[in-house]
C-alpha cells in the first residue's frame, strides 16, 4: 500500500510539475512571511536560558541574595584608555588632552546624569587637582592649573603622586615603575549607575566611544559595548569578503565537478536556499526562538540539502535510458530514493531532537529548528526540486539540448577507486571491521583527554598574508580586538563592584572553631595578596581585624577567643559574629550572612577577575576553596565568571554524553524496526547503525589529534554527529538491499551501491567539507574548531560508509544467507519494470 502511495505521489510530481511549482511558490511566500516574525534572540518566550544552572551559578545567586551591594546602588564601570605610542602618556600635553576628553564627555547630558561619585578616576585628574592645590577643583580649574605649570613641575607632581603605596597605580600599566614620570599609557575609569543588566547605560558608552574617535594624539579608545559592536560588524564584513567567497567558490567548484552541468548546479542551490528559508519561516510561524539556529542551522541544513540533491540527480541520471524521456526516469528515481531520504530525515531528526534533554535551553531550541529545516529539505527535494528539474530539462530539450548526463561514480577514474572497497570486503572483511572497531574505541577513550575550556578566544591577530590580500579580500583587523590584546597585556584587572571579583562562599557549620583559621590560611596566598591588584582582600578575618583595631570591646572579644595569639578567633565564633554585628552591622553583613538569628554563610572577596572568559588564577582560587573545606563540616565554592562558565561546560558535556546515548539508542531502534518492516531484516538495521558509533569515536579521536578543545560550542556540535553521520550509512544499505531485490548477487549489489550511491555521497562530502574547510581561513579559533569538527564528521562518515560498511554488509550477507555472497541465489520474485 505504501509503495503504491509513493508511486502515485512521484507520478503526480513529475506529471503535474507546473502545478507543483505553483503550490510550492505560494507556500514559500508564506514561509517568507513567517520570517518577519522570527525571534532571533537566545530565548523563546522567556522560558529558556542560554546556559544551564549549576552549583556555582546558584552560589553566585546566593551571594547576590544574602549579601547584595550592602545597601549601595549597583555601580558599573566604563574604562577609557590613553595610549601614546613611542611617547609619554604622563607628559603635560598628554595629561591635558586626557582632561579635555573628560570635559567633552561630561558635557553630554546622558553622561552627566548617570555618573556616580567623583565621576571619573584618572591619572590626569589626580595630578591636576594637586597642581590646583585643592581636591575640589573643577575640570576647567584643573586644566588651567596644568596649563600654568611647567613640564618639569608636572613631572614632579607625577612622581610624587604615584608612589609605591598609591592605590591609584591601578590606573597605570603593570610596567610602570612607581615614582617615575613616564608611561606609554594609562586609563580612566568612569563610574555609572548600573542598568538592569548590570552594565553602564548604553547611551553613556556610546558617548565615550564616539568622543574617543576625535583623539589621535594621544590615542584615546574604549572597549565598551559600541566598540565591540563595531568590531563585530567589521568581523562580519571580513568574513563576507574573505571566507564566504572562498566557501562559495569551493561549493560551486565541487558541484560543477560532480554535476558537470550548470542547470543542475542552479536547481540544486535553489533547493538549498529555499530549505533554509522554510526552516526560518516555520520557526517564525511556530514562535520558536531561532537563537543559535541562526548560526549553525543554515550550514547544517545546507549540507543535508546538498546531499539530498546529489541523490535525486544521481539516481535520475542512472535511471534515464538513451531513448527515454524525462518524466518516467525522474519518477523512478524519486521512488528509488524516497524511502532512503525519508529514513535519513527521520533518523537525522532523532539525532537533532535528542537535544530536547540537553540542559541548555538555546540548544534545545536549536535541535528543534534544525529538525524542521531537515524536514523542509526532504519535502522540497521530493517536490519543488524534481518538478523544477523536469520543467527546465523539458524546456531545454524542446530547444534541442540533450539533458542526459553520467552520474559521478560512473567515471573511468572514480568507479575503480570506489569499487576497491568491495574488493577489500571480499578479501578481508573481518580484518577491516576489527581495525575500525579498535580505532573508534581508541578515539572514544580520548574523550577524557580532550582539553576543556569554556570558549576559545582569539589571542593573535590574523596572519599577515590575509591582511595583505588585495581588496576587498584583505582581512582588516578589528580595532577592538587589537585594543583588547593591548589592554590585556599591559593592565591589571580592576573591578567596580564585588561581582567582578573572585569570591568564595563558605556554607555549613560556619561557627565551628577552626573556620576562621581555615579562611585565614587559605587566603594567605598570592592570588589574594598580589599587590598589583590594588584591591584589598575582604573576608570575615580582615573585617574582624579592621573593626578590632578601632574598637576596644571587639578587640577584647578577639583576644579572649584567640587561643593561639595569631589574631584570628578560633573558639566561640558565634559570640564573635554577634559582637561584630552589634558594633559594625554594615561591615559584618558584607562578609557574614545572618538570618533568623542563625549564621548561614561567610564570604571572601578577592582580586578583580580578568575580563573575558578565562583567568589563569582560577585554579588557585579553587584550591583556596578546597583548603577551607578540608577538615571541617563546611563547603566552600569559588565564584567568578570563569568558574561559572567552567561549571556550565561540565554540565553541557555531561548532557552531550546523555544526548549521544539517547540519539544512538533511538536511531538503533528506528532502523531495526524500519528495516525489519521494509526489508524483512532487523539485523540489517543493526549493521547500518554500527558505523555511526564508529564515526562518533573516530571524530573524538580526530579532535584529540588536531588539538580541538571541548568547549561549549564544540560540545554542542558533538550532539549533531549522529544527525549528520547516519545519512551516509542509510543510503548505502538501502541501495544494497534494493539491488539484492533486483536479483543481483551480494558483491555485485554492493559494487553498484558503492559506485552509484557512493558517488553521490562523494559529491556531497566534497561540497560540504569544502564549505566548512573555508572556515579555517577565519582567524578566530572557535570558528576554526567549528569547521574542523564538522569536516571531520562528514569526511569520517563518508569513509566509514564506503570502506567499513561494505565489509559489515558482506559479513551480514554471508551469515544471513548461509552461503558465500558470490553464491547467493537470486530471489524468485522479480521486480516490476518500473523498478
N, C-alpha and C positions, 0 to 999 in steps of 0.2 A: 504494500500500500504506500509506504513512504517513498519507495523508489519511483512509483508511478506519479506521486505528487511532485517529486523533484523533476521528473521528465516533463510534466506539464508546465512546471514553472520555468524551466530553462527554454522550452519551446516558445512559451509566451514572450520571454525577454528577447529572444533572437528574432521572433516573427513580428512582434509589435514594438520594435525598438524605438520608433519615434514617440509612441505613446509613453513608453517607459522613460524616455529622456524628458518629456514634458512633465511627468509626475515628479521626477527627481529634481528638476529645476525648481518647481513650486516648493517642494519640501526643503530644498537648500535655501531658498529665500526665507522660509520660516525659521530655519536654523540661524541664518544671518541676523534675523530679528532677535532671536534668543540671545545672541552675543551682546546685544546692547544692554541687557540686564545682568550681565555676568559679574559676579562678585570676585574681584581679583585679590582680595585680602587673604590672610593666612587662616581666617576663622570663618566658619559657616554659621550664620545665625547666632553668633556669640556662644556656641555650645562646645566648641573645640579649642584646644590650646596648642600653641606652637610646639612646646616641649612638655614632656611628662613631669608630673610632680614626683619628687624624690625626698629622701630623708633630709638631704642638705637643703633643698629648696624650702621644705617645711620648717627647718631650723631658722632659715633666713626670715621666713614669715613670722615665726615665733619671736624672733628678736625685734621685728618691727612692732608686733603687738605688745610685747612686755616692756620694751624699752623706748620705742618711738624715738622722738627727737628731743626728749627731755623738756617738752613744752615749747620748744622753739619751732618757728615756721621753717619748713624744709628749704634748704639752700642748694642751688645748683650753680656750677661754675662754668664759665667760658674762658678759655685760655687763648691769649693772643701772643704771638712770638715776634721778636725783633731780631733780625739777622743782618750782620754787617760782614759780608763775605770778604775776607782778607783785610778787614779793618777792625775798628774798636767800637763795639756797641755800647761801651761805657764812656765814650767821649762826650764832650759838651754838646756837640751838634746832634749826635745820636740820641742823647737823653732829651734834648729839646724837641726833636721830632716825635719821640715817644709821647711826651706831654701834649703835643699838638694833636696827635692821633686821639688821645683820651678826650681832649676837649671836643674834637669833631664828633665823636660817637656820643658823648654825654649831652651834646646839644640836641640830639634826637629825642623826641618825647617818649618813644617806646622804651628806650634805654633808661632814661632818667627816672621814669615811673617804676621800673622793675628792679633798679639797683638796690642792693641791701648794704647796710652798714656804711663803710667808707667808700663803697663802690668798687674801686679798682686798687689792687695791691700791685705796685710796680717799683722797679729799681729807680726809675726817674722820679716818682713821687717821693720816695724816701730821701733821695739826695736833695731834691728841690725844697722840701719842707725844712731841711736843715739849713739850706742856703738862705731861705726866707726867715729863719730864726723863730718860726712858730709852727706847731703841728696843725694849726687851724687854717693855714694859708690856702686860699682858693687856687684853682688851676691857673688862672691868669696871674696871680701873685707868684706862684711857683715858677711859671715861665719867665716872668720879669726878673726874678731873683737869679735864675740860671743865666739869663742873657747878660746880666750885670756882672757875673762872676767871670774870672779869667779861666783859661783852660787848666792852669796849674791848681787853682782853687777848687775846681770841680774834681780833678783827680784826687786831691787831698780829701775832699768830702767822701768820695767813693771808698778810698782806702780805710777811712775811719768808720764808715757806716757798715761795711760788710766784713766784719771780723770773724774769727773762728767760732765765737759763741752766738752769732747772729742767726735768728730764726728766718731772716729774710734770704738766707742762702738758697732756699728752695726756689727762689726766682731766678737763680743763676745756673748755668750748666755745671755738670759734675766736674768738668775740667778746671773750673775757676779756682784759683788759689786765694783764699781769704787774705785780706789786707793788701791786695794789689788793685790796680786801676785799669785792668784790661780784660776783656772777654769778647768773644766773637758774637755772642748772642745773649739774650735774656728774655724773660717773658712777663706778661701782665696777666693777672687773674681777676676777672670781673665776676662779682658775686651777685646772683639774681634770685628773686623769689622763684622757687621751682614750680613748674606746672603740674598738672595731674599725672603726667608721665614721669615726673621726677627730673625732667630736663629743663634747661633755661627756655624761656619763651622763644618761639620760632622767629618772631619779628626782631627781637634783640640780636639773635645770632646772625640774621640777615644783615643788619646794620654793621655789625663788627666785620663781617666778611666783605661786604661791598665797599666799606670805607677803607679797608686794608689794601684794596687794589690800587688806591691812589698813592701809596707809599712805596717807592722803589729804592730810596737811598736814605736810611737803611730800608731793607725789605721788611715789610710787615705782613704776616699771614696768620690765619686761624685754621683750626681743624674741626670746626663746628659742623652743624647739620648741613649748611648750604655749601661748604667746601666739599663735603662728602658727596652731596648731590651732583655737584659739578664734575667731580671725579667719576662718579657712576655714569654720568652722561658721556663723558669722554671715553670711558671704558666701552660703553655700548657702541659708540661711533667707531672706535678702534676695531672692535670685534666685527662689526658690519663691513668694514673696509678691508680687513685682512683675513679673518678666519672664515667668514661666510663665503666670500668669493672662492677661496680655496676649496671649501666643502662643496659648493655648487659645481665647481669645475670637476672635482673628483666624482660626484654623483652623476652628473651628465656624461662625463667621460666613460664611466663604468656602464651606465645604461646604454650609451651608444655602442660600446663594445659588446654588451650582452644581447641587445636587441638588433643592433646594426640596422636600425630603422628609425627615422626621425618621428614618424607618426606614432609609433608605439611608445617612444620616449615621452611625447607630449601627452598622450592619452593616459599613460601610467601616472605622470606627475599631476594631471588633473584629479585623478582618483585620490592621490596622496593629499593634495591641498584641501579637497572637499571633505575628506575624512577628518582632518584636523578641525576644519570649520564646524562640522557636525558635532564633534566632541565638545567644543566650547558652547555651541548653540544648545545642546541638550543640557549641559551644566547650568546654563543661564535659565532655561525653562524650568528646571527642577529646583533651582535655588541652591545648588551645591557650590561651595566655595572652590574657585579654581586654585588659589594658593600656589603650592609647589607644582601643581599640574601645569601651570603656565610655563615653567622652566623645563621640566622633564617630560611632560606629556607629549608635546609635539614631536620630539625627536624619536621617542619610542613608538608612537603611533605611525610616524612616517616610515620607520624601519619595517614594521609589520605590514604596512600598506604596500610598500615596495615589494615585499616578499609575496603578498597575495597576487600582485600584478604579474610577477615573474611566473608564478604557477599557472595563472589563467592564460597568459600569452604563450608560454612554452607548450602547454598541453594543446592549445589550439593549433600551433604550428605542427605538432606531432600528428594531430588528427586529420588535418586537411590533406586530401589526396590531390594528385596532379590535375585532375579534370573536375574537381569538386568546387561547388560554390562556397559561400561564406557562412550562411546561417546554420546548416546542418553540422559542420565540424565545430563551430563555436558552441552549439547546443551540447554536443557530445563532450567537448572539453569541460564545459561547466558541470555536466553530470559527473565526470570523472573526478573533478577536484572538489565538488560541493561538500561531500561528507568530510573530506580531509580538512578543508578550510573551516567547516563548521566545528569540527572537533578541535582544531587549533584554537578557534575563538573561545570555545568552552574552557579548554584547559588553560589558555592564557588568562582568561577571566578568573579562573580559580587561583592562579598564581598571584594575580594582582589583588583580587578581592580578599585573599588571605590576610591582607594588611588591615582588615577591619578589627583584628585582635591586637594591632600594634598600639602601644600606649600613647603614641604621638597623634594628636587629632589631625594635623595637617597631612600626615602620611595616610591616615585612613581616608581622608577626602581625595587624596591623590590616587589611591588604589581604585576608588570608585570612578574617578574621572578617566583614568587610562582604560579601565574596563569598558566604559561607554564608548571611548574612542575606538577600541578594537572591534566592538560590536558594530559600530558605524562603518568601519572599514570593510567588514565582512558583507554588510548589506550593500554597500556601494560597489564593491568588486564582484558582486553577484547580480547587479542590476545596471547601474549607471555605466560602469566601465565596459562590460560586454556590449551593451546597447550602443554606446558611443563608438566602440571598435567596429561593430557591424555597420553602422551608419557611414563612418568615414571610409572604411575599406570598400564598401559597396559603391560609394560615390567615386572613389579613385579608380576602381576597376571599370566603371562605366566610361571613364575617360581614357581607358587603355593601359592603366598602370597595373602590373601584376603584383599582388599583395602576398604571394606565397614566400615564406621565409623559413630558413632552417633553425631548429632550436639550438641553444648554446651548447648543450652537452653532446651534440651530434657532430661536432667538428673533428677534423682529422687529428688534431693535437690533443684536444681535451678529452675526447672519448677514451683513448687508451689510458690516459692518466687517471681518469675516474674509475675505469674498469679494473685498474690494478688492485684496488681494494678487494674486489671479488676474487681475484687470483690469490690474494693473501688469505682470504677467508677459506678458500678451498684447501690450502696447504697448511695453515697454522691457526685456525680459528680459536682453539683453546688457549694458545700462547698469546694471541692478541688480546683476548679478554682478560687473562691473568695480568698482563702488563698494564692494561688500562685500569684494572681494579687497584693494583698496587700504587700506581701513580696518583689516582684520585684519593686513595686513603692517605698517602703521604701529604697531599695538599690539604686534606681535612685536618690533619694533625697540626699543620702550620697555622690554623686559626688562632690557637692560643699564643702563637709567636708574633702575630701581627702587631705593629706599633699602633698605639691608640692615642688620639688627640681629638679634641672637640671639633676644631676647624683648622684647616690649613690656611696659613697666611702667606701672602707674597712678601718676602723679605728682600728680594733683589729686583732691580729694575729689569725691564725687557732687554733681551740681548741686543747688542749694538747693531747687528746686521738687520734686525727687524726695525729698529729706529731709523736706519739709513736706506730703507727701501724707497723707491720713487713714490711720490704722491699719486693717489691717495692711500696706497698700501702701507706707507710708513707708520709705525706704531708710535703715537705721541704719548709720552709718559704723563699720566695724570698728575697735576701739581700736588694734589692732596696725598697721593701715595709717596711721592718724593719727600714732601714735608713731614709726613708721619715717620718715615725712616729717620729723617734728620733729627726729629724731636726724640724719638726712642733711643737713639744712640747718644744723645747729649744731655738729656734731662732726667732727673729722678721723678718718680711718680708723686703726685700730690692729691689730696682729697679735700673736698669742702664739707663733706659730712661722713658719718660713720659707715654708710652703706657702700662707700667707695674704698673701704679699708678692709684688711684681713681681720676677721673676728673669730672668736672661739665662744661657743655656747656650752656651758657646763651645766648638766642636769643630774638629777638623782639626789643622793644624800649630801647636799652641799654644806650641811652643818657638821659633817664628820670632822674630827680634829685635824687630820692631815690635809684637808682640802686646800687651804691657802698656801701651805708649804709646797704642795704639788704644783699649784699655779705659779708660785714664785720661781721654782726650779725650772719648770718647763718654759717659761718666758725669758729665762736668762740665757738667751742665745741670739746670734747675730741678726736673725730675721726681725727680732723685736727691738734690738738695741742699736741698729745701724744708725750712726749719726747723720748720714746723708739724707735719710728720710725727712729730717727736720720736724717730725711729728712724733710726740712722745707716746710711749705705751700707756694705756689706761686700763686698769684692772682693779678688782677689789683690793688687792695688795697695795697698789700705788695710791688709790683713793684713801685707804685707811691711813697710810703713812702721811699723806698730804694733810688730812684733817688733824691727825695726831700732832703734827708739827706746830699747829697754831691753836690747839685746844687741849688744855691740860687734863681735863677729865677723860677724854678719849685716849690721850697718851697713857693715863693711868690704867685704863682698861686693857690697852695693848700690853702694857708691862706685866700685868697680872695674868694674862692669857698666853704670854710668850715664854714657854718653859726653857727654850734653848738660847734665848737672848739675841736672836738674829733679827729682831724687829718685825717678825711675822707671827701673828697669833696662831697657836697650834692646839688650843683647847677651848672649850666653851664658846664656840664660834657664834652660836645663836645670840649670846649676850653681846658679842662684838658687833654683830649686824644691828641688833636693837639700838645700841648706843650710837652707831653711825647714823642710822635713820633719825634718831632723836636730835642729833646735833646738825647734820648736813643732809637733809632728806633729798634735796635735788641731786647732789653728787652721788649719794647712795643709790638712788633709783636708776642711775645710768649704768651701774655695774652689778647690782643685786636686785633681783626681781622678787617682790613680796606680794602675796595675795591671801586675804583672809587670815592674816597672822602667820602664814607659813612661807618659808623661803623656797621659791620654786627653781631658781636657776641663778647662775653667775655669768657675767660676760667679760671677755677680754677683747679690747680693741687695739689692733696692731697697726703696722705701717700701711700707707696707701698702696693699693694694688696697681700694677701697671695697666695702662689702657690696652684694650684688645681682649683676646680670648685665652691667652696663656701668660703665666708668670713663673719664672724659674725658682721662685721661693715657695711655691705651693707645697712641695714635699716637706719642706722644713716646718711649715705651719701645721701640716697634718701630723708630723712627728711630735710637735708640741702637744697636740690634742691627744695623741696616743699616750704620751707621758703623763698627762693629767688623769687619764682613765686608769692607768696601771696602779694596782694595789689598793683600789677603793671601789665602793659600790656607787659609781657615778659614770656618766658618759660625757664625752666632750666631742663636739662637732666643729670642724673647721669650715667657716662660711666665707665665701667670696664669689665673685663672678666666675672665676676659673674652676673652683671646686663644685659649684652648682652645675656648670656645663659638663664637667667630667662625670659627675654622678648621673646626669641625664644621658650621656653617652653609654654608660654601663646599662642603664635601663633599656635604651634603644637596642643595644647589642643583644641583650637577653631576649628582647621582643623579636629581633630578627631571627634568632635561632628558633623561637616558637613559631614564627611565621613560616620559615622554611620547612619545618617538620609538618605543620598543618597543610601547607601547599603540596608538598610531596605526597602526603597521605591521601589528600583529596584527588590529586591527579592520578595516583595509582588506582584508587577505587573507580574513578570515572573511566579510565582506559580499560580496565579489566571488564567492567560492565558493558561498555560500548563495543569492544572487540569481541566479547562473547556473543553479543546480540547480532552484530553485523557480520562477523567472520567466523562465528561458532568456535572461538578460541580465546578463553580467558588468559591463557599463558602468553599469548601474543601481546596482550595489554601489559603484562609484567615485563616482557622483554623490551617493549617500547619505553617503559618508564625508567628502566635501569640506567640508560645513558645520561638522563638529566641529573641523576645522583652523582654520576662520574663527573659531569660538567661542573657541578657545584664545587666538588673537591678540587678539580683542576683550576678553577678560577681563583679559589682561595690560595692555592699554591702559586699561581701566577702573580697574585698580589704580593705575596711574600718575596718572590724572586725579583720583582720590579720595584720593591720598596713603596708600594702603595699602602698608606696607613688606613686604619679603620677609624673613620670619622663619622660624625652624624650623617653626612651626605653619602659616603661610600657604604656605610652600614645599611642605609635605606636602599641603595641600589642592589645590595645583595639579595634583598627580598624579591627583586624583579628578575633574578636569574631564571627562576622556574618558568615565569611567564614568557621570557624570551627564548629560552633554550628548548622547550618541549616542541616547539613548532617544527624544527628540522626532523626530529625522530618520527613524528606522526606522518609526515609526508612520505618518508622513505618506507615505513612499514605499510602504510595504506597502499602505496603503489606496488609494493612487493606482493601483497595479497591479491590485488587486482590482477596482476599478471599471472599469478598462480591460477586464479579463477578463469583466466582466458585459455588455460591449457598448457602454459609454459612450465618447464621443469624448474626446480628451485634456483639453480645457478643462472639459468637464462633469465628468469624473472628478476633475480637480484641484479643482474647486469643492466637490465632495462630500467629498473628503479634507480640505480646509482648513476647511470649516464643520463637518463631522461629527467627524472625529478632532481637528481643531484646537480645537473646543470643549472636548473632554476635556482637551487639553493646556493650554488656558487655565485651566480649573478647577484642574488640578494645579499650574500655575505660581503662580496666585494663592494657593493654600493654602500651598505650600512657602515661597514668598518672604515671605508674611505671617508665617509661623512664624519664619523666620530674621531677618526685619527686626525682630522683637521684641527680638533681642539688642542692637540699637542702644540700647535703654534701659539696658543694663548699663554701668556707668561704667568697666569695665576695657577698655582699648584692644585687648587681644588678642582678647577675645570680640567686640568691635565689628568688628574686622577679619575674624574668622571669619564673622560674619553678613553683612558686606558682600560677601565673596568668594563665598560660596555663593549669595547672592541675585543677584549679578552673573552667575554661571554659569547659574542657572536661567532668569533673565529673558532673557539673551542667547541661550540655546539656543532658547527659545520664539520670540523674534523672528526669529532666523535660519531656524527651521523653517517658519514661516508666511509669511515675507516673501521670503527669499532662495531657499530650497529650491524653491518653486513656479517661480521663474524658471529654476533649474537643470533641473528636470523638464521644463519647456517646451522648453528647448534640447535636452534628451535625446530627448524625443518627436519633435521636429522632425527631428533628424539620424538617429535610428534608424528612423523610419517613412519618411523620404524625402519626406514631404509635409507640408503645413501641419497643425498639430494639429487644426484645426477640420475638416479634410477626411479625417482618418484613418478608414478603413472599420472597421466592427465585425468582430470575429473570427467565423469561420464556425462554431466550436464554441460552443454556448450552455451556460451553467452549469445545474446541476440546480436544481430548485425550492427545495431546502433552502438553496442559496446565495443 
